[in-house]
Amino acid sequence: MSVVNEKKYSKQLMFTDESQNSSLQLPIDEIVDNDRRGFLKRTGVATIAAMVGTSIPFQHNLPIGFVPAALAQGNILSGKDGLTLLNDRPVNAETPPELLDDGITPTNRHFIRNNGIPPEDIDPKTWTLTIDGFVDNPMTLTIADLRDQFDVVTMALTLECGGNGRGFFNPPAKGNQWTYGAVACSNWTGVRLKDVLKKAGVQSTVIYTAHYGADGHLSGDPDKLPISRGIPIEKAMTENVLIAFEMNGDALHPMNGAPLRLVVPGWPASTAQKWLKRIELRDQVHDGPKMTGKAYRVPAYKVSPGQDVPEEDFVIIERMPVKSLVTFPANDSNVGLQSDVRGHAWSGDRTVDKVEISIDFGATWMQAELDKPVNSGAWQNWRANVRFPQSGYYEVWARATDNEGVMQPFAIDWNPKGYLNNTMHRVGLRVS
């Protein structure tokens, strides 16, 4: 990956190509009421015309799930605070690093990553989950069944989009131009996936899961799925993969998968199916949408920037790489000669052993105070107090090293889809 230019968006320092489009900053200062929240899911022309206050001459051209630009901010990001909207079809929005300062990410600051159109009916009382495939006892369970029949647990779990950091690749990679904020660590309440699978009876031939949600394909074709990913059965049977029905002690946010979703910490968040309706156990690697081709895959070997890689040379992304984030101070801040610096660090299925920061462009490093994860799958909070030698412009660089000795790099090798960017986070400060 090469750094070619510096631009500032939403108080972040971004390194990207001039040809890329900037993100649109959409601060949301209030929660839109429940009636308006469902607007994204409705496609009736009469409803849309009523809300914009006039007729729509070219209404026959409206795509499924259309949201008028005049209304998009308040409805798409209803219940979210300060997120940056990257795409409204499907909805994708990230959180500026300084808004991720909490040890546990509040629901209103958890990023949104959609692949299709959210379902209209998300009533938790009537929602069901089917477990089938290579199981001894196929089951269809309500959310009440999940609560009654299995141990209910609450865990802080980190979710990160596999494309987080894609906006910094040169040459640019296609897809949402995520910068730093497609990551979060909220408290999730639900039941362990392994407990449910054990009750269903996992057959000896099973090697993979397949996950299916209720969201619709962008084309509007009911026979098409927008995404259906899965994980190896060994990962599915770990302690911290949850079928979740609560987020931070309340119902899931509609854009975060209400009323039921998977939470698969440490792996690309695309495996954590939202609006979860079915889990199938398979005797082969799942081949649903976004599981084959180049989706959520990287080349099996190092490639040159812009190199064309044959599809058969791509491998599925599993664990996410070691990474850290500076959440305070915000980029482009003014601070005094002494300042606190803090953030988070994580490393897939591993833990982080140390976080170091530099204020002299990497010439020297000081070790930050690092907390242990509150549970397996949670990010780790870190902090340091920095004394700057004199006034002027500084950058705080942060790097993490995990328990396998793997250190976060200054820059990473390019890949065609812009995945797994774990370059050091840097924030610029003016010290006076």
Secondary structure, 3 states (H helix, E strand, C coil): CCCCCEEEECCEEEECCCCCCCCEECCCCCCCCHHHHHHHHCCCHHHHHHHHCCCCCCHHHCCCCCCCHHHHHHHHCCCCCCCEEEEECCEEEECCHHHHCCCCCCHHHCCEECCCECCCCCCCCCCEEEEEECECCCEEEEHHHHHHHCCEEEEEEEEECCCCCHHHCCCCCCCCCCCCCCEEEEEEEEEEHHHHHHHHCECCCCCEEEEEECCECCCCCCCCCCCCCCCEHHHHCCCCCEEEEEECCEECCHHHCCCCEEECCCCEHHHCCCCEEEEEEECCCCCCCCCCCCCCEEECCCCCCCCCCCHHHEEECCCCCEEEEEEECCCCEEECCEEEEEEEEEECCECEEEEEEECCCCCCCEECEECCCCCCCCCEEEEEEEECCCCEEEEEEEEEEECCCCECCCCCCCCCCCCCCCCCEEEEEEEC
